[in-house]
């Protein structure tokens, strides 16, 4: 909840912008991005795999066993995450599936965001839609406000998941977001949690408190400045 409260305004903006505007839609949306980020912790892809993990995750069509052994994490060396990204998201597979056409695109356009934006083509598509230049500066996709907007874009524009959330079909939503049913029971758990609380109301109250605090600071500063000016004038008398 800390991440949600710290970013109450970006979340409220995204809820409005992408019509994630009912308790059911909000609960499904938050349940998925909560799980995708390990509880809103990871905003950039972690490629710290062991050799076995690389093969299990990406398969030998994207990385060979010898490459996995060379670059994967072992007791003798750390994972070379940049090399891993350029292998698993590069080559013919990366060009066809992700639009990675230039050397280094695999690492440059690795997964970022609450629903991970991966590959040059996807970064370009989001830039075209939003105007945020994640091509020139891919790290923008990890900035919380942009990461939240990317998630909304994926949810509503790319995948059209609001109607699926309306039907309460978490299985279909998970397959669309995750590509499989990874940690499905945890997603169900998070859905139950976000269904049980009034997230929209909580975030709106947080935004009001933030606005009042900001106004109070401005008023206090103005008053202090006024008092200082008055003191200076009195000293001149």
C-alpha positions in Angstrom: 0.0 0.0 0.0 3.0 2.3 0.6 3.7 2.5 -3.2 0.0 3.2 -3.9 -0.1 6.0 -1.3 3.1 7.5 -2.4 1.8 7.7 -6.0 -1.8 8.4 -5.3 -2.1 11.1 -8.0 -0.5 9.1 -10.9 -2.8 6.1 -10.0 -5.9 8.3 -9.9 -4.9 9.9 -13.2 -4.5 6.5 -14.8 -7.7 5.1 -13.4 -9.5 8.0 -15.1 -7.5 8.0 -18.3 -7.9 4.3 -19.0 -11.5 3.9 -17.5 -10.2 1.6 -14.7 -13.1 3.2 -12.8 -15.0 0.5 -10.9 -14.1 -1.4 -7.8 -13.8 -4.7 -9.8 -11.6 -3.2 -12.5 -9.3 -1.5 -10.0 -9.0 -4.7 -7.9 -8.1 -6.8 -10.9 -5.6 -4.2 -12.2 -3.9 -3.8 -8.9 -3.8 -7.6 -8.2 -1.9 -8.2 -11.5 0.6 -5.3 -11.2 1.2 -6.2 -7.5 2.2 -9.7 -8.5 4.1 -8.7 -11.6 6.4 -6.4 -9.5 6.7 -8.5 -6.4 4.7 -6.1 -4.3 5.6 -3.0 -6.2 9.3 -3.5 -5.6 10.7 -4.3 -9.1 10.2 -1.7 -11.8 13.0 -3.0 -14.0 13.5 -6.6 -15.2 15.8 -8.8 -13.0 17.9 -11.1 -15.2 19.9 -12.5 -12.4 19.3 -16.1 -13.5 21.3 -19.3 -12.9 22.1 -21.3 -16.0 19.3 -23.7 -15.2 16.9 -20.7 -14.7 17.8 -19.3 -18.1 17.0 -22.5 -19.9 13.8 -23.0 -18.0 12.6 -19.4 -18.5 13.7 -18.7 -22.1 14.4 -22.1 -23.6 17.2 -23.2 -25.9 15.7 -21.4 -28.9 16.6 -18.1 -27.2 19.8 -19.0 -25.3 22.1 -22.0 -25.7 23.3 -24.1 -22.8 26.9 -23.0 -23.3 25.7 -19.3 -23.3 23.7 -20.0 -20.1 26.7 -21.5 -18.4 28.9 -18.6 -19.4 26.6 -15.8 -18.4 24.3 -17.2 -15.8 24.8 -16.8 -12.1 27.0 -19.5 -10.5 29.0 -19.8 -7.3 32.0 -18.6 -9.3 30.6 -15.5 -11.0 27.7 -13.1 -11.1 25.1 -13.2 -13.8 26.1 -10.9 -16.7 22.6 -9.4 -17.1 23.5 -7.2 -20.0 24.9 -10.1 -22.0 21.8 -12.2 -21.1 19.4 -9.6 -22.3 21.2 -9.1 -25.6 21.1 -12.8 -26.2 17.5 -13.7 -25.1 16.0 -10.6 -26.6 18.3 -10.3 -29.6 19.1 -12.2 -32.8 16.3 -13.4 -35.1 13.9 -14.1 -32.3 14.3 -10.6 -30.9 13.9 -9.0 -34.3 10.8 -10.9 -35.1 9.0 -10.8 -31.7 10.3 -7.6 -30.2 11.4 -5.4 -33.0 15.0 -5.3 -31.7 16.9 -4.4 -34.8 20.1 -2.8 -33.4 23.0 -4.2 -31.5 22.4 -3.8 -27.8 18.6 -3.4 -28.1 18.0 -6.4 -25.9 19.6 -4.7 -22.9 18.5 -1.2 -23.9 14.9 -2.2 -24.1 14.7 -4.8 -21.4 11.6 -5.1 -19.3 10.6 -2.0 -17.4 7.4 -0.8 -15.7 4.6 -2.3 -13.6 3.6 -4.4 -16.6 6.9 -4.8 -18.3 7.5 -2.9 -21.5 10.0 -5.1 -23.4 11.6 -4.6 -26.9 12.1 -1.7 -29.2 8.8 -2.1 -31.0 6.8 -2.0 -27.7 8.7 1.0 -26.4 8.1 2.7 -29.8 4.4 1.9 -29.6 4.1 3.4 -26.1 6.0 6.5 -27.2 3.7 6.9 -30.2 0.6 6.7 -27.9 1.8 8.8 -25.0 4.4 11.1 -26.4 6.8 10.1 -23.6 10.2 9.5 -25.3 11.1 6.1 -23.9 13.2 5.4 -27.1 15.7 8.1 -26.4 15.6 7.5 -22.7 14.3 4.0 -21.9 14.9 4.4 -18.2 11.9 6.7 -18.1 9.8 3.5 -18.2 11.0 2.8 -14.7 10.0 6.1 -13.3 6.9 5.5 -11.1 4.5 7.9 -12.8 5.4 6.6 -16.3 5.5 3.0 -15.1 1.9 3.4 -13.8 0.8 4.9 -17.1 2.4 2.1 -19.1 0.5 -0.4 -17.0 -2.8 1.5 -17.8 -1.9 1.6 -21.5 -1.2 -2.2 -21.6 -4.4 -2.9 -19.6 -6.8 -0.8 -21.6 -5.3 0.0 -25.0 -3.2 -3.0 -25.8 -5.2 -5.8 -24.1 -8.7 -4.2 -23.5 -9.0 -5.9 -20.1 -11.7 -3.7 -18.6 -14.5 -5.9 -20.0 -12.6 -9.0 -18.9 -12.4 -7.6 -15.4 -16.1 -6.9 -15.5 -16.7 -10.6 -16.0 -14.3 -11.4 -13.1 -12.2 -13.7 -15.3 -8.9 -13.6 -13.5 -7.6 -16.6 -15.5 -7.9 -14.8 -18.9 -6.5 -11.6 -17.4 -3.5 -13.5 -16.0 -2.7 -15.2 -19.3 -2.9 -11.9 -21.1 -0.6 -10.1 -18.6 1.8 -12.9 -17.8 1.6 -15.1 -20.8 0.9 -18.0 -18.5 -0.5 -18.6 -15.0 2.6 -17.9 -13.0 1.9 -17.5 -9.3 -1.8 -17.7 -10.0 -2.8 -18.4 -6.4 -0.9 -15.3 -5.3 -2.8 -13.2 -7.9 -6.1 -14.6 -6.6 -5.0 -13.7 -3.0 -4.2 -10.1 -4.1 -7.5 -9.9 -6.0 -9.3 -10.8 -2.8 -7.3 -8.2 -0.9 -8.0 -5.4 -3.2 -11.6 -6.3 -3.5 -11.9 -6.1 0.3 -10.7 -2.4 0.5 -11.8 0.9 -1.0 -8.6 1.7 -2.9 -10.2 4.5 -4.8 -11.5 6.2 -1.7 -8.2 5.7 0.1 -6.2 7.3 -2.8 -8.6 10.2 -3.1 -8.3 10.9 0.6 -4.5 10.8 0.3 -4.5 13.2 -2.6 -6.7 15.6 -0.6 -4.4 15.5 2.4 -1.4 16.1 0.1 -3.1 19.1 -1.5 -4.0 20.5 1.9 -0.5 20.0 3.1 0.9 21.8 0.0 -1.5 24.7 0.5 -0.5 24.9 4.2 3.2 25.1 3.3 2.6 27.8 0.7 0.5 29.8 3.2 3.0 29.4 5.9 5.8 30.4 3.6 3.9 33.5 2.4 3.0 34.5 6.0 6.7 34.1 7.1 7.8 36.1 4.1 5.3 38.8 5.0 6.4 38.9 8.6 10.0 39.2 7.5 9.2 42.1 5.2 7.3 43.8 8.0 10.1 43.4 10.5 12.5 45.0 8.0 10.2 47.9 7.5 9.8 48.4 11.2 13.6 48.3 11.7 13.9 51.2 9.2 11.6 53.4 11.3 
